[in-house]
């Protein structure tokens, strides 16, 4: 198992939680972004910078993802693509996206996008906060424990 991170919009708190966990457990982790990002000096953590473009990082993550991997992303269409390959996806707020729930999440996202474009709904998700970080850490821990046992 490896962990792939959609790093362009990944909150700093999520990356810090992830870095501590993968260092402790020795899990290969790759951050994928449209520009190089500083990562801790570690044999387990690396960063791949892909060409600028709307889906370049997503396409690279899908290419790398394999059955049993974990992808960290807040991008529901990307999560759908990696789940189809047998990977799990964990969003920044601690929701595990799997074959059992990804289609519902994708449909909800598409509906909200349609309502926003028609000006029937305003705004987006609430600001990222401590509760979100804690939920992410808890779900990451549950996932990693389930993989080691």
C-alpha positions as CSV (number, residue, x, y, z in Angstrom):
1,X,0.0,0.0,0.0
2,X,1.1,3.5,-0.7
3,X,-0.5,6.9,-0.1
4,X,-1.0,9.5,-2.8
5,X,-1.9,13.1,-2.0
6,X,-3.7,15.5,-4.3
7,X,-1.5,18.2,-2.8
8,X,-2.4,21.5,-4.5
9,X,-5.4,22.2,-2.3
10,X,-4.5,20.0,0.6
11,X,-4.6,21.9,3.9
12,X,-1.4,22.2,5.8
13,X,-2.9,20.5,8.9
14,X,-3.7,17.4,6.8
15,X,-0.2,17.2,5.4
16,X,1.3,17.6,8.9
17,X,-0.9,14.8,10.3
18,X,-0.1,12.6,7.3
19,X,3.7,13.2,7.5
20,X,3.8,12.2,11.2
21,X,1.8,9.0,10.5
22,X,3.8,7.8,7.5
23,X,7.1,8.6,9.1
24,X,6.0,6.5,12.1
25,X,4.7,3.6,10.0
26,X,7.1,3.8,7.1
27,X,4.5,4.1,4.4
28,X,5.6,5.3,1.0
29,X,3.8,8.6,0.4
30,X,3.8,10.8,-2.8
31,X,2.4,14.3,-3.0
32,X,1.4,15.3,-6.5
33,X,1.0,18.9,-7.3
34,X,1.3,21.4,-10.2
35,X,4.5,22.8,-8.6
36,X,7.2,21.4,-6.4
37,X,6.3,21.4,-2.6
38,X,8.7,21.1,0.3
39,X,8.3,17.9,2.1
40,X,10.2,16.5,5.1
41,X,13.5,14.8,4.3
42,X,12.4,11.2,4.4
43,X,12.9,8.0,2.5
44,X,9.1,7.5,2.7
45,X,7.9,10.9,1.4
46,X,8.4,12.5,-2.0
47,X,6.8,15.1,-4.2
48,X,6.1,15.0,-7.9
49,X,5.5,18.2,-9.8
50,X,3.4,17.7,-12.9
51,X,2.7,20.2,-15.7
52,X,0.3,23.0,-15.0
53,X,-3.2,22.2,-16.2
54,X,-6.6,21.5,-14.7
55,X,-6.4,17.7,-14.5
56,X,-2.7,17.0,-14.8
57,X,-2.2,16.2,-11.1
58,X,-5.5,14.2,-11.0
59,X,-4.5,12.2,-14.1
60,X,-1.1,11.4,-12.6
61,X,-2.6,10.2,-9.3
62,X,-5.0,8.0,-11.2
63,X,-2.1,6.6,-13.2
64,X,-0.2,5.8,-10.0
65,X,-3.1,4.5,-7.9
66,X,-3.5,0.7,-7.5
67,X,-5.8,-1.6,-5.6
68,X,-5.4,-1.1,-1.9
69,X,-3.8,2.4,-2.0
70,X,-5.1,5.4,-0.2
71,X,-5.6,8.7,-2.0
72,X,-6.0,11.9,0.0
73,X,-8.1,14.4,-1.9
74,X,-11.0,16.8,-1.6
75,X,-11.8,16.3,-5.3
76,X,-14.9,14.1,-5.6
77,X,-14.4,13.3,-9.3
78,X,-10.8,12.3,-8.6
79,X,-12.0,10.1,-5.7
80,X,-14.4,8.4,-8.1
81,X,-11.7,7.6,-10.5
82,X,-9.3,6.1,-8.0
83,X,-12.1,4.2,-6.2
84,X,-12.9,2.6,-9.6
85,X,-9.3,1.3,-9.6
86,X,-9.7,-0.3,-6.2
87,X,-8.1,2.4,-4.1
88,X,-9.7,4.2,-1.1
89,X,-10.0,7.9,-1.0
90,X,-10.0,10.0,2.2
91,X,-11.1,13.6,2.0
92,X,-9.6,16.4,4.1
93,X,-12.6,16.4,6.5
94,X,-12.2,12.8,7.4
95,X,-14.8,11.1,5.1
96,X,-13.7,7.8,3.6
97,X,-14.9,7.5,0.1
98,X,-15.3,4.0,-1.1
99,X,-17.3,2.0,-3.8
100,X,-20.2,2.0,-1.3
101,X,-20.6,5.8,-1.1
102,X,-18.7,7.5,-3.9
103,X,-21.5,7.6,-6.5
104,X,-23.8,9.3,-4.0
105,X,-21.2,11.9,-3.1
106,X,-20.5,12.5,-6.8
107,X,-24.3,13.0,-7.5
108,X,-24.6,15.4,-4.5
109,X,-21.6,17.4,-5.7
110,X,-23.0,17.6,-9.2
111,X,-26.4,18.7,-7.9
112,X,-24.9,21.4,-5.7
113,X,-22.8,22.6,-8.6
114,X,-25.9,22.9,-10.8
115,X,-27.8,24.8,-8.1
116,X,-24.9,27.2,-7.5
117,X,-24.6,27.9,-11.3
118,X,-28.3,28.7,-11.3
119,X,-27.9,31.0,-8.3
120,X,-30.3,28.8,-6.3
121,X,-27.6,28.0,-3.7
122,X,-24.8,30.2,-2.6
123,X,-21.4,29.5,-1.0
124,X,-19.5,26.3,-0.5
125,X,-18.2,24.3,2.4
126,X,-17.4,25.9,5.8
127,X,-13.9,27.0,6.6
128,X,-11.5,24.1,7.5
129,X,-11.0,23.9,11.2
130,X,-9.7,21.9,14.2
131,X,-12.7,19.5,14.2
132,X,-12.0,18.7,10.5
133,X,-8.3,18.0,11.3
134,X,-9.3,15.7,14.1
135,X,-11.8,13.8,12.0
136,X,-9.2,13.4,9.3
137,X,-6.6,12.1,11.8
138,X,-9.1,9.7,13.3
139,X,-10.2,8.2,10.0
140,X,-6.6,8.0,8.7
141,X,-5.7,6.1,11.9
142,X,-8.6,3.7,11.5
143,X,-7.7,3.1,7.9
144,X,-4.0,2.5,8.6
145,X,-4.8,0.2,11.5
146,X,-7.2,-1.8,9.3
147,X,-4.4,-2.3,6.8
148,X,-1.8,-3.5,9.3
149,X,-4.0,-6.1,10.9
